[in-house]
Amino acid sequence: MVRVQPTRGGKGGKTVTVIRGLERAAAGFKPPPQGAGTTLFAATSPKLNGMGGVYCEDCNIAEAVPADSHDMGGVRPWAVDQELAIKLWDETEKQIAAL
């Protein structure tokens, strides 16, 4: 992630702040090997045999949470709303057809 913060320096220079390494982890991101864990869980876990359409996080099936939850994790109601999914699909088809 790169944040660019234009500032006026002595000669109108710009300051660029790049978040890397430990700073990125401190900002709430997992390092790549840890982040890949959930993908591997979803691809290989016997716990998911015969299951489809589930959201996973932190090497487990994500729990449903209310729309106004302040938690970073969990599945919000709109993510599993079938009527909304149909509307989105229909709108996507219209947008693609217009290309």
MDTraj code that builds the backbone (N, CA, C; nanometers):
import mdtraj as md
import numpy as np

residues = "MET VAL ARG VAL GLN PRO THR ARG GLY GLY LYS GLY GLY LYS THR VAL THR VAL ILE ARG GLY LEU GLU ARG ALA ALA ALA GLY PHE LYS PRO PRO PRO GLN GLY ALA GLY THR THR LEU PHE ALA ALA THR SER PRO LYS LEU ASN GLY MET GLY GLY VAL TYR CYS GLU ASP CYS ASN ILE ALA GLU ALA VAL PRO ALA ASP SER HIS ASP MET GLY GLY VAL ARG PRO TRP ALA VAL ASP GLN GLU LEU ALA ILE LYS LEU TRP ASP GLU THR GLU LYS GLN ILE ALA ALA LEU".split()
xyz = np.array([
    [0.0852, -0.1163, 0.0000],
    [0.0000, 0.0000, 0.0000],
    [0.0899, 0.1227, 0.0000],
    [0.0536, 0.2186, -0.0806],
    [0.1302, 0.3419, -0.0881],
    [0.0370, 0.4578, -0.0606],
    [0.0779, 0.5435, 0.0281],
    [0.0033, 0.6663, 0.0563],
    [0.0843, 0.7827, 0.0048],
    [0.0223, 0.8652, -0.0751],
    [0.0910, 0.9828, -0.1261],
    [0.0298, 1.1039, -0.0585],
    [0.1144, 1.1825, 0.0037],
    [0.0676, 1.3012, 0.0750],
    [0.1393, 1.4234, 0.0188],
    [0.0730, 1.4946, -0.0741],
    [0.1385, 1.6140, -0.1268],
    [0.1579, 1.7182, -0.0169],
    [0.2757, 1.7723, -0.0086],
    [0.3035, 1.8791, 0.0874],
    [0.3892, 1.9834, 0.0190],
    [0.3864, 2.1003, 0.0709],
    [0.4715, 2.2074, 0.0181],
    [0.6010, 2.2092, 0.0974],
    [0.7087, 2.1778, 0.0308],
    [0.8403, 2.1822, 0.0937],
    [0.9070, 2.3137, 0.0575],
    [1.0338, 2.3193, 0.0803],
    [1.1083, 2.4402, 0.0497],
    [1.0951, 2.4828, -0.0955],
    [1.0872, 2.3855, -0.1881],
    [1.0768, 2.4184, -0.3302],
    [0.9562, 2.3492, -0.3932],
    [0.8509, 2.3313, -0.3160],
    [0.7290, 2.2706, -0.3701],
    [0.7381, 2.1203, -0.3885],
    [0.8259, 2.0526, -0.3149],
    [0.8410, 1.9081, -0.3290],
    [0.7230, 1.8327, -0.2709],
    [0.7164, 1.7032, -0.2995],
    [0.6112, 1.6178, -0.2449],
    [0.6749, 1.5117, -0.1570],
    [0.6023, 1.4721, -0.0540],
    [0.6477, 1.3674, 0.0355],
    [0.5665, 1.2425, 0.0072],
    [0.6323, 1.1302, -0.0136],
    [0.5640, 1.0038, -0.0374],
    [0.5963, 0.9119, 0.0790],
    [0.4921, 0.8601, 0.1416],
    [0.5089, 0.7676, 0.2527],
    [0.4728, 0.6281, 0.2044],
    [0.5629, 0.5352, 0.2180],
    [0.5387, 0.3981, 0.1763],
    [0.5355, 0.3115, 0.3011],
    [0.4273, 0.2372, 0.3157],
    [0.4139, 0.1477, 0.4308],
    [0.4608, 0.0094, 0.3885],
    [0.5597, -0.0448, 0.4559],
    [0.6130, -0.1768, 0.4227],
    [0.6461, -0.2550, 0.5494],
    [0.6698, -0.3834, 0.5301],
    [0.7198, -0.4695, 0.6368],
    [0.6395, -0.4648, 0.7645],
    [0.7076, -0.4354, 0.8741],
    [0.6418, -0.4343, 1.0048],
    [0.5349, -0.3269, 1.0141],
    [0.5546, -0.2169, 0.9446],
    [0.4526, -0.1119, 0.9473],
    [0.3232, -0.1629, 0.8856],
    [0.3333, -0.2397, 0.7764],
    [0.2140, -0.2948, 0.7128],
    [0.1440, -0.3904, 0.8083],
    [0.2203, -0.4753, 0.8758],
    [0.1604, -0.5678, 0.9714],
    [0.0916, -0.4920, 1.0837],
    [0.1530, -0.3839, 1.1274],
    [0.0934, -0.3033, 1.2332],
    [-0.0346, -0.2360, 1.1858],
    [-0.0473, -0.2150, 1.0548],
    [-0.1668, -0.1513, 1.0002],
    [-0.2810, -0.2510, 0.9842],
    [-0.2629, -0.3757, 1.0254],
    [-0.3709, -0.4726, 1.0224],
    [-0.3623, -0.5746, 0.9103],
    [-0.2529, -0.5769, 0.8361],
    [-0.2378, -0.6735, 0.7296],
    [-0.1577, -0.7934, 0.7789],
    [-0.1914, -0.9102, 0.7259],
    [-0.1157, -1.0304, 0.7573],
    [-0.0011, -1.0424, 0.6589],
    [0.1082, -1.1042, 0.6998],
    [0.2141, -1.1320, 0.6026],
    [0.1625, -1.2363, 0.5025],
    [0.2163, -1.2399, 0.3812],
    [0.1640, -1.3302, 0.2773],
    [0.1460, -1.4758, 0.3188],
    [0.2440, -1.5403, 0.3859],
    [0.2212, -1.6813, 0.4219],
    [0.0999, -1.6994, 0.5134],
    [0.0821, -1.6087, 0.6071],
    [-0.0321, -1.6197, 0.6977],
    [-0.1610, -1.5872, 0.6234],
    [-0.1570, -1.4888, 0.5362],
    [-0.2754, -1.4535, 0.4590],
    [-0.3206, -1.5647, 0.3667],
    [-0.2264, -1.6447, 0.3176],
    [-0.2585, -1.7558, 0.2280],
    [-0.3225, -1.8732, 0.3016],
    [-0.3123, -1.8741, 0.4321],
    [-0.3643, -1.9859, 0.5104],
    [-0.5118, -2.0126, 0.4875],
    [-0.5937, -1.9102, 0.4801],
    [-0.7370, -1.9299, 0.4619],
    [-0.7674, -1.9860, 0.3235],
    [-0.6931, -1.9428, 0.2222],
    [-0.7127, -1.9977, 0.0879],
    [-0.6806, -2.1468, 0.0876],
    [-0.5716, -2.1852, 0.1543],
    [-0.5360, -2.3271, 0.1635],
    [-0.6402, -2.4047, 0.2435],
    [-0.6907, -2.3453, 0.3493],
    [-0.7979, -2.4077, 0.4280],
    [-0.9191, -2.4336, 0.3394],
    [-0.9603, -2.3324, 0.2632],
    [-1.0786, -2.3455, 0.1787],
    [-1.0594, -2.4518, 0.0707],
    [-0.9367, -2.4666, 0.0223],
    [-0.9099, -2.5622, -0.0852],
    [-0.8917, -2.7053, -0.0369],
    [-0.8520, -2.7237, 0.0890],
    [-0.8127, -2.8581, 0.1329],
    [-0.8855, -2.9120, 0.2551],
    [-0.9611, -2.8314, 0.3263],
    [-1.0189, -2.8763, 0.4530],
    [-1.1344, -2.9743, 0.4332],
    [-1.1268, -3.0904, 0.4984],
    [-1.2396, -3.1837, 0.4943],
    [-1.3644, -3.1239, 0.5599],
    [-1.3448, -3.0244, 0.6441],
    [-1.4573, -2.9575, 0.7110],
    [-1.5529, -2.8956, 0.6084],
    [-1.5021, -2.8645, 0.4895],
    [-1.5839, -2.7999, 0.3868],
    [-1.6371, -2.8973, 0.2825],
    [-1.6093, -3.0277, 0.2988],
    [-1.6594, -3.1266, 0.2027],
    [-1.8110, -3.1161, 0.1903],
    [-1.8572, -3.1063, 0.0667],
    [-2.0011, -3.0989, 0.0417],
    [-2.0619, -2.9625, 0.0682],
    [-1.9786, -2.8672, 0.1076],
    [-2.0306, -2.7333, 0.1356],
    [-1.9876, -2.6401, 0.0229],
    [-2.0734, -2.5524, -0.0134],
    [-2.0400, -2.4507, -0.1119],
    [-2.1043, -2.3201, -0.0703],
    [-2.0530, -2.2110, -0.1235],
    [-2.1141, -2.0821, -0.0956],
    [-2.0917, -2.0307, 0.0453],
    [-1.9847, -2.0739, 0.1094],
    [-1.9559, -2.0214, 0.2433],
    [-1.8403, -1.9221, 0.2341],
    [-1.8403, -1.8278, 0.3231],
    [-1.7294, -1.7331, 0.3347],
    [-1.6351, -1.7853, 0.4417],
    [-1.5072, -1.7743, 0.4130],
    [-1.4062, -1.8210, 0.5081],
    [-1.3176, -1.7050, 0.5506],
    [-1.2695, -1.7128, 0.6736],
    [-1.1720, -1.6164, 0.7247],
    [-1.0962, -1.6815, 0.8383],
    [-0.9712, -1.6458, 0.8513],
    [-0.8852, -1.6967, 0.9578],
    [-0.8917, -1.8488, 0.9709],
    [-0.8841, -1.9159, 0.8555],
    [-0.8817, -2.0627, 0.8497],
    [-1.0044, -2.1272, 0.9139],
    [-1.1195, -2.0675, 0.8901],
    [-1.2445, -2.1211, 0.9420],
    [-1.3594, -2.0638, 0.8603],
    [-1.4797, -2.1147, 0.8846],
    [-1.5982, -2.0590, 0.8209],
    [-1.6345, -1.9307, 0.8949],
    [-1.6544, -1.8240, 0.8200],
    [-1.6855, -1.6944, 0.8814],
    [-1.8258, -1.6959, 0.9402],
    [-1.8408, -1.6273, 1.0499],
    [-1.9697, -1.6157, 1.1175],
    [-2.0484, -1.4971, 1.0615],
    [-2.1799, -1.5094, 1.0610],
    [-2.2653, -1.3975, 1.0215],
    [-2.2617, -1.2918, 1.1313],
    [-2.2548, -1.1654, 1.0913],
    [-2.2575, -1.0545, 1.1865],
    [-2.3594, -0.9515, 1.1374],
    [-2.4116, -0.8683, 1.2281],
    [-2.5076, -0.7661, 1.1863],
    [-2.4441, -0.6632, 1.0932],
    [-2.5264, -0.5993, 1.0125],
    [-2.4788, -0.4997, 0.9163],
    [-2.4037, -0.3859, 0.9844],
    [-2.4417, -0.3521, 1.1052],
    [-2.3788, -0.2391, 1.1736],
    [-2.2620, -0.2806, 1.2642],
    [-2.2158, -0.4036, 1.2472],
    [-2.1042, -0.4514, 1.3288],
    [-1.9794, -0.3687, 1.3014],
    [-1.9049, -0.3389, 1.4061],
    [-1.7784, -0.2663, 1.3924],
    [-1.6604, -0.3622, 1.3844],
    [-1.6883, -0.4929, 1.3923],
    [-1.5823, -0.5921, 1.3797],
    [-1.5296, -0.5933, 1.2375],
    [-1.4012, -0.6228, 1.2212],
    [-1.3416, -0.6321, 1.0887],
    [-1.3839, -0.7611, 1.0187],
    [-1.4099, -0.8652, 1.0938],
    [-1.4431, -0.9943, 1.0348],
    [-1.5915, -1.0183, 1.0270],
    [-1.6245, -1.1356, 0.9784],
    [-1.7641, -1.1755, 0.9702],
    [-1.8261, -1.1449, 0.8351],
    [-1.9425, -1.2029, 0.8147],
    [-2.0161, -1.1872, 0.6897],
    [-2.1375, -1.0983, 0.7148],
    [-2.1436, -0.9887, 0.6421],
    [-2.2562, -0.8958, 0.6552],
    [-2.3776, -0.9498, 0.5793],
    [-2.4986, -0.9106, 0.6197],
    [-2.6201, -0.9632, 0.5556],
    [-2.6245, -0.9438, 0.4041],
    [-2.5729, -0.8313, 0.3541],
    [-2.5825, -0.8072, 0.2099],
    [-2.4954, -0.9026, 0.1292],
    [-2.3979, -0.9646, 0.1929],
    [-2.3108, -1.0577, 0.1214],
    [-2.3808, -1.1898, 0.0903],
    [-2.4888, -1.2186, 0.1605],
    [-2.5620, -1.3439, 0.1386],
    [-2.7072, -1.3187, 0.0984],
    [-2.7378, -1.1960, 0.0575],
    [-2.8734, -1.1578, 0.0169],
    [-2.8969, -1.2025, -0.1272],
    [-2.9812, -1.3046, -0.1470],
    [-3.0045, -1.3619, -0.2801],
    [-3.0731, -1.2629, -0.3744],
    [-3.1680, -1.1850, -0.3247],
    [-3.2348, -1.0859, -0.4101],
    [-3.1355, -0.9808, -0.4585],
    [-3.0503, -0.9353, -0.3711],
    [-2.9485, -0.8377, -0.4087],
    [-2.8497, -0.8978, -0.5095],
    [-2.8170, -1.0245, -0.4924],
    [-2.7271, -1.0922, -0.5863],
    [-2.7878, -1.0980, -0.7258],
    [-2.9164, -1.1250, -0.7340],
    [-2.9847, -1.1295, -0.8640],
    [-2.9855, -0.9915, -0.9286],
    [-3.0144, -0.8884, -0.8501],
    [-3.0120, -0.7517, -0.9038],
    [-2.8729, -0.7153, -0.9547],
    [-2.7715, -0.7506, -0.8790],
    [-2.6346, -0.7218, -0.9195],
    [-2.6002, -0.7960, -1.0490],
    [-2.6397, -0.9220, -1.0579],
    [-2.6122, -1.0003, -1.1780],
    [-2.6795, -0.9366, -1.2991],
    [-2.8088, -0.9014, -1.2832],
    [-2.8829, -0.8390, -1.3931],
    [-2.8188, -0.7082, -1.4371],
    [-2.7793, -0.6257, -1.3421],
    [-2.7155, -0.4974, -1.3741],
    [-2.5808, -0.5191, -1.4424],
    [-2.5070, -0.6194, -1.3968],
    [-2.3784, -0.6511, -1.4592],
    [-2.3977, -0.6921, -1.6042],
    [-2.4974, -0.7749, -1.6309],
    [-2.5252, -0.8151, -1.7689],
    [-2.5593, -0.6944, -1.8565],
    [-2.6388, -0.6015, -1.8028],
    [-2.6730, -0.4807, -1.8775],
    [-2.5479, -0.3980, -1.9085],
    [-2.4628, -0.3821, -1.8100],
    [-2.3411, -0.3027, -1.8287],
    [-2.2477, -0.3661, -1.9317],
    [-2.2357, -0.4973, -1.9261],
    [-2.1483, -0.5681, -2.0207],
    [-2.2065, -0.5613, -2.1612],
    [-2.3375, -0.5762, -2.1730],
    [-2.4011, -0.5716, -2.3049],
    [-2.3834, -0.4345, -2.3711],
    [-2.3700, -0.3319, -2.2888],
    [-2.3551, -0.1957, -2.3425],
    [-2.2140, -0.1671, -2.3940],
    [-2.1192, -0.2560, -2.3675],
    [-1.9805, -0.2341, -2.4109],
    [-1.9637, -0.2489, -2.5605],
])
top = md.Topology()
chain = top.add_chain()
for i, resn in enumerate(residues, 1):
    res = top.add_residue(resn, chain, resSeq=i)
    for name in ("N", "CA", "C"):
        top.add_atom(name, md.element.get_by_symbol(name[0]), res)
traj = md.Trajectory(xyz[None], top)
